[in-house]
Amino acid sequence: MIRTALTDLLGVEHPIVGFNRSPAVVTEVSRAGGFGVLAAVSYTAEELDAQLTWIEEQLDGRPYGVDLLVPEKTADAGADREDLVAALRAQLPAEHLAFVDDLLDRYGIPRLPVDPGRDAIAAGMSRRGAEAQLDAVFAHRPALVANALGTAPPHLVERAHDAGMAVAALVGTRRHAERQLAAGVDVLVAQGTEAGGHTGTIATTVLTPEIVGVAGDRPVLAAGGIASGDQMAAALALGAAGVWCGSVWLSSVEDVAPESVKRKFLAAGSGDTVRSPARTGKPARQLRSAYHDAWSAPGAPAPLPMPLQPLLTLQAWSSIDAAADAGNPGATELQSFFVGQVVGAFTELRGAGEITREMARGCERRIAALAGLVR
Amino acid sequence: MIRTALTDLLGVEHPIVGFNRSPAVVTEVSRAGGFGVLAAVSYTAEELDAQLTWIEEQLDGRPYGVDLLVPEKTADAGADREDLVAALRAQLPAEHLAFVDDLLDRYGIPRLPVDPGRDAIAAGMSRRGAEAQLDAVFAHRPALVANALGTAPPHLVERAHDAGMAVAALVGTRRHAERQLAAGVDVLVAQGTEAGGHTGTIATTVLTPEIVGVAGDRPVLAAGGIASGDQMAAALALGAAGVWCGSVWLSSVEDVAPESVKRKFLAAGSGDTVRSPARTGKPARQLRSAYHDAWSAPGAPAPLPMPLQPLLTLQAWSSIDAAADAGNPGATELQSFFVGQVVGAFTELRGAGEITREMARGCERRIAALAGLVR
């Protein structure tokens, strides 16, 4: 067992946080002695409520967390909540709608019927939209609430602390960290550029000690480039109190990603990702596909700000995923998902609990090996 | 003391390689128990010969190495060696010459007289030009010869092995590593994207274990993001047999960089670098300055291939450095040099020997601390 400020804070066995949108990954990580964190951004407020209920039933008191995306700056409509999707939809330029339509045509993607839930998820990536998710979270008992983008709003920190929950925040620069600390955040997640999802330009090797240097006694987790016990030991060597892993669970059997995208992940190399705003409107690392090449080709429109870009593209992604699962070759070329550079190390699908336990064991083995180098 | 396959191979005390263009950094690192490696690319063949003679006099048998840049693909002229500079100069487009001239004018940089030695250095960054450097190297007794870019030519590996020297190569992808191993290289340096100089896109946390996985029994060094004992311990945790450090010596008193650029380094943050082809013609990480912004502005010409871009700009860099040292504010805005993201951690200038010893001690302290986490 590895004891750090994080295992003390959360009351877990291993300083391994498993961030994923799949409820069964969250429960398997927590059951294996890690700390599962559900990505709320993939759900409407109603779905989130149901998922958290299920997770708590499974975990029977074991701790888990929730990760929200409450962005600081978004293209929010000045409308009330009932009109939010319509007001946002009215902001989508005709050029962008035509570009996405043409892209699907060129790759021969049959369209699924429009799913209002996908629009609601996109709208949730706005400051206003995220408020409904907050209410769903505080109707439950996560041990930790994280904010994935920007400084957590003061009422989030206050509500969480009042409810006895720790607050974490993902940071990509020292300045981010200083603002989060001033906002009262309890745990900083130093997310290196090699990470999947919304990420900055500074690598984990450099960012982690820099954030540790400003965090004082608050635990810092390293994120980005960590999918093995060796990488976990490296993160601890950099001064982290634990690791925040996202990508590795995409190689778990419990992950809800389409089988077709999991196959692409297993085949991908570490150089096959791209940091692009073409999916969410903010730079996020993803598996590079024909989709990103199209958005960066000459003449392509500039991606829209969050949440308009997700609103523009989420329905298209549903169609692409369904077509790829059905073997459509154009869809397979376009298909992508958020993933970090560690995707190059994926060789097989494993259980999320097994991944957790093997990472912890591997970390202990590596620490013992390091000690053996010293004469 | 930390014993690894690298300390065994090179007969050194610490698995720390110090790569730098300053002969006194090389000797101080080797004297402190590390392994100094001279960057030959900064010198003409004649200068290199003189530097290696000086280094060997200082070191009195202690081992050191040389790093060459023998590129695989360059815009070599079809001329013989005496005409190489002239033949290369004839390939510089008028648009590019005018762009550099205008840039210096806009920032008010007085021109130094043209230095033929700078042109010779630029020409040395060609396959033909590098041959003269090879001859200078093999007139001496380095314990290791490294090639910084692309696969080492077979005659380099052969001559080195015949002379009892180990051959190292810097790699940024698994495919690079496989080609280097096939070419008979003895030591692989996995260079992460956070490194200064010519670097790829994959971060050290991901690249190092990937290269270790294909290297078999040949030692792998981690490069990129390593300037402290903690970062060195992280590299060893990733499976490296040691570290190849470049940037950290730019914060040493012995480094020959202009005082003005050292001041910029001390003031810089970890987010202040850029990976750009605007200096050498190949993507290389540097301190970001007005120079890079000018080259990526709309209407700027595309950088030329190596060695034409260095030939185009090396005289300009001499003028910029001299003007910056004299306090010219425009020159200070333009000034830059190769450096990795660790530049954000530089707070003072120290002796290169002290840096080496402190890194080794810090690594041992961190390993002991890691062992203390295991219950």
Interface residues (C-beta under 8 A of the other chain):
Chain A: M1 I2 R3 T4 T173 R174 G192 T193 E194 G200 T201 I202 A203 T204 T205 V206 L207 P209 E210 G224 G225 I226 S228 D230 Q231 A233 A234 A235 L236 A237 L238 G239 G269 S270 G271 G340 Q341 V342 G344 A345 E364 R366 I367 A368 L370 A371 L373 V374 R375
Chain B: M1 I2 R3 T4 T173 R174 G192 T193 E194 G200 T201 I202 A203 T204 T205 V206 L207 P209 E210 G224 G225 I226 S228 D230 Q231 A233 A234 A235 L236 A237 L238 G239 G269 S270 G271 G340 Q341 V342 G344 A345 E364 R366 I367 A368 L370 A371 L373 V374 R375
